[in-house]
Amino acid sequence: MVEGAVEFYVNGVWTRGGPGTVQMLPAGATHSVRVPEGTAKLLYVTIGPPYDGLARELALYASGNVTAAGVVEIAYRHGLKLEGET
């Protein structure tokens, strides 16, 4: 976490983090991040498949060329399963 506050979802549990928080994920962990209010800046570091290809495709999302449904499709294409609260 760089600034702001987020909530991390890991294997069915939501926890809150602020600046300086580091969230490690075991391989295969079900996970998500949400910003409960305002804005936040996060730094993500991922290594290897499926995240290398996923990150390249999600870069399209930042340019405004992909819908939320498109993000789901991209995730499935890289073997990721989406779940948790919306």
Secondary structure, DSSP 8 states (H G I E B T S, - for coil): --BS-EEEEETTEEEEE-TT------TT--EEEE--SS--B------STTHHHHHHHHHHHHTT---HHHHHHHHHHTT----S--
